[in-house]
């Protein structure tokens, strides 16, 4: 997108005029889609705000979050 602005400033004798011109190319802002959720335990839904630590563990092909009390043993 091209944006241009101009200001014409006439002088008193009308034979000389000043033209101020700005020309710049504006880029479109990239569209960012994101979803954010608090990290909470999959079982009890407690998180850092509740005073428990949360650990991520890969089970099968999925990543699950567990608190310090519900983390499965290997």
Secondary structure by P-SEA (a helix, b strand, c coil): cbbbbbbbbbcccccbbbbbbbbbbbbccbbbbbcccccccccccccccccbbbbbbbcccbbbbbcccccccc
